[in-house]
Amino acid sequence: MAKAWQDVVPHLKRTEKSVDWRKSMSDNIAYALLTYTGLQIFMTVSALNRGTSSLLPYFALVILVVAIIPACRHFERRWARLDEAQLHDPAFARYFRRDRFWLWTLALGLPFAVTGLFKLLALVFGQH
């Protein structure tokens, strides 16, 4: 008879009770920041390689750093306030999914949105 994977690898067994919402959000924030940073560097380097001679790519980079840090701190603070009883409460799963969705939406969407805005401004004001 085949064993369940939880029996073979017991340290991978995970129940709703074992979820640490604070750590999970902190991990998501760390990965989102890494993804965001890589994406933003790629977007800025691409703009510079296309011959953009203005300071707009650099300004976009500064704006994005200023925008993402407070957003991440907001998510981090919200989950850091949980007490020990709330830390593993499955009732927080819905709120965790909501915050994770918005965190990743910002991390993946903000570089494209701001870079697009600055490209549009460059077109409008005639800077190539």
C-alpha positions in Angstrom: 0.0 0.0 0.0 1.4 3.4 -1.0 2.1 5.9 1.8 0.9 9.5 1.6 3.6 12.1 1.0 3.0 13.6 4.4 4.0 10.2 6.0 7.1 9.9 3.9 8.2 13.6 4.4 6.6 14.6 7.7 8.3 18.0 7.9 6.4 19.0 4.7 3.1 18.3 6.3 1.2 21.6 6.8 -2.1 22.3 8.4 -4.0 25.6 8.6 -3.0 25.6 12.3 0.7 25.7 11.4 0.5 28.8 9.1 2.3 31.8 10.6 0.6 34.7 8.9 3.3 37.2 10.0 6.1 35.1 8.6 4.2 34.3 5.4 3.5 38.0 4.7 7.1 38.9 5.5 8.3 36.2 3.0 5.9 37.5 0.4 7.1 41.0 0.9 10.7 40.0 0.5 10.1 38.0 -2.7 7.9 40.8 -4.1 10.6 43.4 -3.4 13.2 41.2 -5.1 10.9 40.7 -8.1 10.0 44.4 -8.2 13.6 45.5 -8.0 14.7 43.1 -10.8 11.8 44.3 -13.0 12.5 47.9 -12.3 16.2 47.5 -13.2 15.2 45.7 -16.4 12.7 48.5 -17.3 15.2 51.3 -16.6 18.1 49.6 -18.4 15.8 48.9 -21.4 14.8 52.6 -21.5 18.4 53.7 -21.3 19.5 51.2 -24.0 16.8 52.6 -26.4 18.7 55.9 -26.4 16.6 57.8 -23.9 18.7 60.8 -23.3 16.6 62.4 -20.6 16.6 62.0 -16.8 13.2 60.4 -16.9 14.3 56.8 -16.4 16.3 57.8 -13.3 13.4 59.9 -12.1 11.1 56.9 -12.6 13.4 54.8 -10.5 13.4 57.3 -7.6 9.6 57.6 -7.8 9.2 53.8 -7.7 11.5 53.4 -4.7 9.6 56.1 -2.9 6.3 54.4 -3.8 7.1 50.8 -3.0 8.8 51.2 0.4 5.8 52.8 2.2 3.4 50.2 0.6 5.5 47.3 1.9 5.8 48.9 5.3 2.1 49.2 5.4 1.6 45.5 4.8 4.4 44.5 7.2 3.0 46.6 10.0 -0.5 45.3 9.6 0.6 41.7 10.0 3.2 42.4 12.7 0.5 43.6 15.0 -1.0 40.1 15.3 -0.8 38.5 18.8 0.1 34.9 19.4 -3.5 33.7 19.2 -4.1 35.4 15.9 -0.8 34.3 14.4 -2.1 30.9 13.4 -5.8 31.7 13.2 -7.3 30.3 9.9 -9.8 33.2 10.0 -7.0 35.4 8.7 -6.6 33.4 5.5 -9.0 35.6 3.6 -7.3 38.8 4.6 -3.9 37.3 3.9 -4.9 36.4 0.3 -6.3 40.0 -0.1 -3.1 41.7 1.0 -0.9 39.2 -0.9 -2.9 40.0 -4.1 -2.4 43.8 -3.6 1.2 43.4 -2.7 2.0 41.4 -5.9 -0.2 43.7 -8.0 1.9 46.7 -6.9 5.2 44.8 -7.2 4.4 43.6 -10.8 2.3 46.5 -12.0 3.9 49.6 -10.6 7.1 49.4 -12.7 5.1 49.1 -15.9 2.6 51.9 -14.9 5.2 54.4 -13.9 7.6 53.7 -16.8 4.6 53.9 -19.2 3.6 57.3 -17.7 7.1 58.7 -18.1 7.3 57.4 -21.7 4.0 59.1 -22.4 5.3 62.4 -20.8 8.5 62.1 -22.9 6.4 61.8 -26.0 4.1 64.7 -25.1 6.9 67.0 -24.3 9.0 65.9 -27.2 11.9 64.2 -25.4 13.0 61.0 -27.1 
